[in-house]
Amino acid sequence: MINYNGRRFRTAVNTENGEVSNETIFNYYQQNSEVWADYSGGSVLRGSIIGKVNEEGVIDMVYHHLSNTGELRAGKCHSVPEVMNDGKIRLHETWQWTSGDGSSGQSIIEEI
């Protein structure tokens, strides 16, 4: 089982309607099946994630953040891990805004 505690990630790819970028850093924590994270950078002033991880390392989460334009945003995300040759994790994410226009997208974040 993958343990996300203490791992840091950066956005590698994001669809146009997403707000995180390669300037956004995610700090992950885990206890048992609980996963949480904080993130900031780029267009995000401060954000939080809370979720559950299963035996395969798949995370289902909700997120919210305050953008640098003062807008509060929220959404949900399904993240599937890929363990790369160097042992670092790449998360393939499918997400949807639960605030704003309700649009969805895909992103990839990679461990740094």
N, C-alpha and C positions, 0 to 999 in steps of 0.2 A: 504494500500500500504506500502510496506517495504521502509524504508529510510536507505540508506547505509552510510549517512554522519557520519563521526567520528568512524566508525567501523573498527576493526583490525582483520585480518585473518591470519591463518597459514595453510600450506599444511598438510593434513592428509594422503592422498593417491595420488600417481601419477604413470602413466605408465612409463616404462623404458626409453622411448625416450624424456621424459620431463626434464627440467632443474631445476625446483623449488623443494624444499625439506622442511622438517619440520623446517629448519633453516631460511626459507624465510618468511618474514613478509610483509603483504600487508596492506596499510593504505588507506581506501576508503573515498571518498567525493562525495556528491551529491547535485545538485541544479536542481529542477524540474525533468525532465527526463534525464538530463545529469549526467553521473557517470564517475569519474576518480579516479585513484589510483597511488600510487608510491609503489615500492617494492624493497627489497634488502635482502641479506643474503644467506648463502650457496654458491652455484656456481654463484649467480647473484650479480654483483657489484651495478648496478642501473637499475631499470626498470620503465616503465610507462604504464598505461592503460587509454584508453578513450572509452566510450561506451554510450549506451542508455538503459534505463530501462523501462519496460512496467508496466501496472497496477498490474500485478501479481508478480512483482519483478524480472522477467526474464531479464537478462542483455545480450545484444549482444555487443561485444567489440573487439577492436584490441589492441595488446600489442607489446612492443619491449623492449629489454634490452641488456645490455653489460655484457657478462659473465666474470668470473675471468680469463679466458684464452685469453681475448681480442676480443672475437668474438661478432659481432652484430647479434642478432636474432630477428625475428618478426613473429607474427602469429595472428590468429583470434580465438575467443572463444564464446561459447554459455553457459551461466551459469543459472541453474535453482535452485531457493532457496528451502530449507526445513527449517521450523522453528521448532527447537527442543523443548522438554518439558521445558527446562530451559529458553526459550525465545531467545536463541542464534541462529544464522543462520549458516546453512551448505549449501555450494554451490556445486552442482553437475555440473561439467564442461566437455564439449566436445570441444576440441580444435584442431587446425591444424597449423603447421608451414607454413608461407608464404615465408620463407627464408630456405636455406639449402635443405634438402631432401623432404620437403612438406608432411612429415608424419603427422599422427594425433594420438590423444590419449585422455585419460580421466583422470580427477583428481577430488579430493574433497578437498575443503578448508573449515576450520571451524573458526568461530568467537572466538577470545580469549579475 
